[in-house]
Amino acid sequence: MTGPLFAAQHGWIRVTGAEPLLSALQNLAPAWPTRQRQGRSRVVASIAALCEPEGWRFTCDAYAVPEFRFSDSLAAANGLLGTLIGCMVALEPRIAALHAASVQVPGGLLLLLGENGAGKSTLSVALAMRGYRFVGDDRLLVQFTRRPRGIGLQLTAKLRLPLPGGAGPGFGEFVAARAVLQAEGMSLIRFRPEEILPRGQSVRLHAAILLERDGMSQPELRPLSRTDLLDALLEGCFAPQLTAVERLQALLPLADLPGYALSYADSTAAAARLGEQFA
């Protein structure tokens, strides 16, 4: 069995059948350590990429990969990236992946939670434009220590095109200066080294924001109950190696973080409001 190896925390993950996707995957995860030959490398899991008439799909021997299909190469490469992250999580008992954007504020990592379309990617980039260090736009590894920490993956940010009208002045220029690829209705944004948390570096979690993009003229930030925060965390938590009870127990310390709901329309105004709160 041959195929490139991708670093996991305690070994390497082999990927087979994905050769047409590797260039796009490199654009999405440029800092992920890889090897072309096994040598003495310890392979701890394998992923198979299958190109079928219905589209690309992936299997992994470490966990049951959802039966998603991807018709274009960039979406398929992003699906492969998600499978790699899922495999890393499945191999580690004290790690989960959250469907969340994140930036580093003075007190630690700020989590941006919300459903697809809530504006996590746009708001995380708008916060980076204000000088906060970018961590991720839709995926975050969380380590369940006594004080939970987020782990940097140094992934490329993804923004849908056209850019939203509510992004505010200067946003388009900021994105254009960092765009590395525009394809299939998506712009890939690669931050400069000083603008992004390095891969593997961990920072304690500081607060969580549940995004509610509702068309209001001014951002409104209000306290979020512990129950509502826990519900949002459970909804966006991926940890196939944990039982439902173990997942709940692991997330309870995160539910103790200061939690807020943010209603907003304009991402730049919302970033300014968060900057005031977490200066």
C-alpha positions in Angstrom: 0.0 0.0 0.0 1.5 3.4 -1.0 0.5 7.0 -0.6 1.6 10.1 1.1 1.8 10.3 4.9 0.3 13.1 7.0 1.4 13.8 10.5 -0.9 12.9 13.4 0.0 13.5 17.1 1.6 10.1 17.7 2.4 8.8 14.2 1.3 9.2 10.6 -1.9 8.8 8.6 -1.5 7.2 5.1 -3.7 8.6 2.3 -4.3 6.5 -0.8 -6.1 7.3 -4.1 -6.1 11.0 -3.6 -3.4 12.1 -6.1 -5.7 14.4 -8.1 -6.6 16.3 -4.8 -3.2 16.7 -3.3 -2.4 20.1 -4.9 -5.7 21.6 -3.7 -5.1 20.0 -0.3 -1.7 21.7 -0.1 -3.4 25.0 -0.7 -5.8 24.3 2.1 -3.3 23.0 4.7 0.1 24.3 3.7 1.7 23.7 7.1 0.6 20.1 7.6 3.8 17.9 7.8 3.9 15.2 5.1 6.2 12.4 4.0 6.3 10.6 0.7 8.0 7.5 2.0 7.2 5.5 5.1 10.8 4.5 6.1 10.6 4.1 9.9 7.5 6.2 10.2 4.8 4.7 12.4 1.5 4.5 10.4 -1.4 4.7 12.9 -4.3 5.0 10.5 -5.2 4.9 6.8 -7.6 7.0 4.6 -8.8 5.9 1.2 -10.0 8.4 -1.4 -12.6 6.9 -3.8 -13.5 8.7 -7.0 -16.9 7.3 -8.1 -19.5 8.5 -10.7 -21.5 10.1 -7.9 -18.4 12.1 -6.7 -15.5 11.7 -4.3 -15.9 10.0 -1.0 -13.5 8.9 1.8 -13.2 6.0 4.2 -10.9 5.7 7.2 -10.0 2.8 9.4 -10.0 4.9 12.6 -13.7 6.0 12.4 -16.8 5.9 10.3 -16.6 8.7 7.8 -20.0 10.3 6.9 -21.2 9.4 3.5 -20.7 12.8 1.9 -20.1 13.1 -1.9 -17.9 15.9 -3.5 -18.2 16.7 -7.1 -15.5 19.3 -7.7 -11.8 19.1 -6.7 -11.7 21.9 -4.2 -14.7 20.7 -2.3 -13.3 17.1 -2.4 -9.9 18.3 -1.1 -11.7 20.1 1.7 -13.6 16.9 2.4 -10.3 15.0 2.6 -9.0 17.7 5.0 -12.0 17.2 7.2 -11.4 13.4 7.1 -7.7 13.9 8.1 -8.8 16.1 11.1 -11.5 13.6 12.0 -8.9 10.8 11.9 -6.6 12.8 14.2 -9.5 13.3 16.7 -10.5 9.7 16.6 -7.0 8.6 17.6 -6.8 10.8 20.7 -9.0 10.4 23.8 -8.7 14.0 25.0 -9.3 16.0 21.8 -12.4 17.1 19.9 -13.0 19.1 16.7 -15.4 22.0 17.1 -17.3 23.6 14.2 -16.2 27.0 15.2 -14.1 29.9 14.0 -11.5 31.4 16.4 -9.1 34.3 16.9 -6.7 35.1 19.7 -7.6 38.0 21.8 -5.6 39.3 24.8 -7.2 36.8 27.2 -6.9 33.7 25.0 -9.0 32.2 22.2 -12.3 33.6 21.3 -14.7 30.9 19.8 -17.2 32.0 17.2 -20.0 29.4 17.1 -23.0 29.3 14.7 -24.7 27.4 12.0 -23.5 27.4 8.4 -24.2 30.9 7.0 -23.9 32.6 10.4 -20.8 34.4 9.2 -18.0 32.6 11.1 -15.5 32.9 8.3 -16.2 36.5 7.4 -16.2 37.7 11.0 -12.9 35.8 11.8 -11.2 37.5 8.9 -12.7 40.9 9.9 -11.2 40.4 13.4 -7.9 39.4 11.8 -8.1 42.7 9.8 -8.3 44.5 13.2 -5.0 42.9 14.3 -6.2 39.8 16.2 -4.3 36.6 15.4 -6.3 34.3 13.2 -6.7 30.7 14.4 -9.4 29.1 12.2 -12.5 29.9 10.2 -14.6 26.8 10.7 -12.6 24.1 12.5 -10.8 24.1 15.8 -9.1 21.3 17.7 -9.8 21.5 21.4 -7.7 19.7 24.0 -9.6 18.7 27.1 -7.2 19.7 29.9 -8.2 21.2 33.3 -8.3 24.5 31.4 -9.3 23.6 27.9 -7.0 24.8 25.1 -7.4 25.3 21.4 -4.7 23.9 19.0 -3.6 25.7 15.9 -3.8 23.9 12.6 -2.6 26.9 10.4 -5.3 26.2 7.8 -6.1 28.5 4.9 -9.3 30.5 5.4 -12.1 30.1 2.9 -14.6 32.8 1.9 -17.5 32.4 -0.4 -17.6 34.6 -3.5 -18.9 37.2 -4.1 -17.8 38.7 -0.7 -20.8 39.7 1.4 -22.0 43.3 1.1 -22.0 43.7 4.9 -18.2 43.0 5.2 -17.5 46.7 5.4 -14.9 49.1 3.9 -11.4 47.8 3.4 -12.4 44.1 3.7 -12.1 43.4 0.0 -8.6 44.9 -0.2 -7.5 42.9 2.9 -8.7 39.7 1.4 -7.3 40.4 -2.1 -3.8 41.0 -0.6 -3.9 37.5 0.9 -5.8 35.5 -1.6 -3.9 32.5 -3.0 -6.6 30.9 -5.1 -10.1 31.8 -6.4 -12.0 28.8 -7.8 -15.5 27.3 -7.8 -17.1 30.3 -6.0 -14.5 30.3 -3.2 -11.5 32.5 -2.3 -8.7 30.9 -0.3 -6.9 33.3 2.1 -3.4 32.6 3.5 -2.5 34.8 6.4 1.1 36.1 7.0 3.1 34.2 9.6 2.6 36.9 12.3 -1.2 37.0 11.6 -2.0 33.3 12.3 -1.5 30.9 15.3 1.3 28.4 14.3 0.4 24.8 13.7 0.6 22.8 17.0 0.7 25.8 19.3 -2.1 25.7 21.9 -3.8 28.6 23.7 -6.3 28.5 26.5 -9.9 29.2 25.6 -11.2 32.6 26.8 -14.9 33.1 25.7 -17.5 31.9 23.3 -19.8 33.9 21.0 -22.9 32.4 19.3 -23.5 34.3 16.1 -26.9 35.4 15.0 -26.8 37.3 11.7 -30.2 38.9 11.6 -29.9 42.2 9.6 -29.9 44.6 12.6 -28.2 47.9 11.9 -26.0 47.8 15.1 -24.4 44.7 16.7 -25.9 43.7 19.9 -23.9 41.6 22.4 -25.8 39.9 25.2 -25.0 37.2 27.8 -25.6 33.6 26.7 -26.9 31.1 29.3 -24.7 28.1 30.2 -27.4 25.8 28.8 -27.6 27.5 25.4 -23.8 27.6 25.2 -23.6 23.9 26.0 -26.2 23.1 23.4 -24.2 25.0 20.7 -21.0 23.2 21.7 -22.7 19.8 21.6 -24.2 20.7 18.2 -20.8 21.5 16.7 -18.6 18.9 18.5 -17.0 16.0 16.6 -15.4 13.4 18.8 -16.2 9.9 17.5 -13.9 8.2 20.0 -16.1 9.4 22.9 -19.5 8.2 24.0 -22.3 10.7 24.3 -21.8 10.9 28.1 -18.1 11.3 27.7 -18.6 14.0 25.1 -21.0 15.9 27.5 -18.6 15.6 30.4 -15.7 16.8 28.3 -17.6 19.9 27.1 -18.9 21.0 30.5 -15.7 23.0 31.3 -16.2 24.8 28.0 -19.7 25.7 29.0 -18.3 27.5 32.0 -16.6 30.0 29.6 -18.0 33.5 29.4 -20.7 33.1 26.7 -22.4 35.8 24.6 -24.9 35.9 21.8 -24.1 38.4 19.0 -26.8 39.7 16.7 -25.4 41.6 13.8 -25.5 42.5 10.1 -22.2 44.1 9.3 -19.1 42.0 10.0 -16.8 45.0 10.4 -19.1 46.6 12.9 -19.4 43.3 14.7 -15.6 42.9 14.8 -15.4 46.4 16.3 -17.9 45.6 19.0 -16.0 42.4 19.9 -12.8 44.4 19.9 -14.4 46.7 22.5 -15.5 43.8 24.7 -12.2 41.8 24.5 -9.6 44.5 24.2 
